[in-house]
Amino acid sequence: MMNEKKIDFQCDIYVPSIMKIKDIDLSTILFNLLDNAIEACDHVTFQKFIFLSIEYRYHVLKIILRNSYNSKYHKGIQIGHGF
């Protein structure tokens, strides 16, 4: 999908094979982050990029996601979205 949308995607992931977070929870978090980043890139006319960094250290999972976005576009608040 990112190739079709011409989004430059880079990632650095350093995690052990076993962590205290459930696979389904981590998958849900990553899906939501990436889906939002792809949507933000849809509203950009210049260079589209997503950078994802995941690191697990001292029993802490750190996720950093940076993406291009259009500051003039705002999705607005959706009822029933999120927590």
C-alpha positions as CSV (number, residue, x, y, z in Angstrom):
1,M,0.0,0.0,0.0
2,M,2.8,2.5,0.8
3,N,4.5,1.8,-2.5
4,E,1.2,2.5,-4.3
5,K,0.8,5.8,-2.4
6,K,4.5,6.7,-3.0
7,I,5.3,6.9,0.7
8,D,8.9,6.5,1.7
9,F,8.8,4.0,4.6
10,Q,11.8,3.3,6.9
11,C,11.9,1.4,10.2
12,D,14.4,0.5,12.9
13,I,13.1,-2.3,15.1
14,Y,15.1,-3.8,18.0
15,V,13.0,-6.0,20.2
16,P,13.5,-9.5,21.8
17,S,11.4,-12.4,20.6
18,I,9.6,-12.5,24.0
19,M,8.1,-9.4,25.6
20,K,5.4,-8.9,28.3
21,I,3.1,-7.3,25.8
22,K,0.6,-9.6,24.0
23,D,1.1,-10.0,20.2
24,I,-2.5,-8.9,19.5
25,D,-2.0,-5.7,21.6
26,L,1.2,-4.8,19.8
27,S,-0.4,-5.6,16.5
28,T,-3.4,-3.3,17.3
29,I,-1.2,-0.4,18.3
30,L,1.1,-0.7,15.3
31,F,-1.9,-1.0,12.9
32,N,-3.5,2.1,14.3
33,L,-0.3,4.1,14.2
34,L,0.5,3.1,10.7
35,D,-3.1,3.5,9.5
36,N,-3.2,7.1,10.9
37,A,0.2,7.9,9.4
38,I,-0.8,6.7,5.9
39,E,-4.0,8.7,6.1
40,A,-2.0,11.8,7.1
41,C,0.2,11.2,4.1
42,D,-2.8,11.1,1.8
43,H,-3.3,14.8,2.4
44,V,0.3,15.8,1.6
45,T,1.4,17.1,-1.8
46,F,5.2,17.1,-1.1
47,Q,7.5,14.2,0.0
48,K,5.5,11.6,1.8
49,F,7.4,9.6,4.5
50,I,6.8,7.4,7.5
51,F,9.6,6.5,9.9
52,L,8.9,3.9,12.6
53,S,11.3,3.1,15.5
54,I,10.6,0.4,18.1
55,E,13.0,-0.4,20.9
56,Y,12.6,-2.6,24.0
57,R,15.0,-1.7,26.8
58,Y,14.8,-2.3,30.6
59,H,11.3,-3.8,30.3
60,V,10.0,-0.7,28.5
61,L,8.7,-0.7,24.9
62,K,9.4,2.6,23.1
63,I,7.6,3.3,19.8
64,I,8.4,6.4,17.8
65,L,6.5,7.2,14.6
66,R,7.2,10.3,12.5
67,N,5.3,11.1,9.3
68,S,4.7,13.9,6.9
69,Y,1.4,15.7,7.3
70,N,-0.5,18.7,6.1
71,S,-1.0,21.1,9.0
72,K,-4.0,22.7,7.2
73,Y,-5.9,19.4,7.2
74,H,-7.7,18.4,10.4
75,K,-9.9,15.3,10.6
76,G,-12.0,16.5,13.5
77,I,-13.3,14.6,16.5
78,Q,-15.2,11.5,15.7
79,I,-17.8,10.2,18.1
80,G,-17.0,6.6,19.3
81,H,-13.4,6.8,18.1
82,G,-10.6,5.9,20.5
83,F,-11.1,5.5,24.3
